[in-house]
């Protein structure tokens, strides 16, 4: 079965609110490729038990896709449309068991060397979607702390940059945080890269603002 064959009856086993959400967006779901639709259905099928924020995010994502011009949506979905899937995947019950379908899809993409292209397409999609979301101020500032022990190798990450045992920047929910994991490295942290700096060991925690 392909997404174009979906009907309102396809979601009769869904919980009430998830079923209503799927039926309300039926026309959109019918236009999306099989390499993408189950990702939405995995969230919709458990929509009734999601937190309000998660529900709002799913609704925003469906709205984002619906508001794209047909040509835009086609370009956005092109990498997912071009995925080479097997008859077994297409004939599986991906509507009622989207999570299981996605596990099988992942194994198939790795086996057929399509995972790199799929990951790149997914990251591009998420980046574009997130770019449409309005910035929200949290009602209460929050601080996230990551602890790295001795022997952590020097690596770099887009969100967390580790040099030796120095955690330069942790991007928090409301403020960027700079952390030096061990006291002897505290002086080497560039505090100007973050709004808050947390340095020294657990016994000597200090906070310094730029």
Secondary structure, DSSP 8 states (H G I E B T S, - for coil): --GGG--GGGGTTS-HHHHHHHHHTHHHHHHS-HHHHHHHHHHHTTGGGS-HHHHHHHHHHHHHHHHS-HHHHHHHHHHHHT----HHHHTS-TTT-HHHHHHHHHHHHHHTT-HHHHHHHHHHHHHHHHTTS-----SS---------TT---B--SSEEEETTEEEEEE-SSSEEEEESSGGGGGG--GGGSSEEEES-GGG-EEEE-
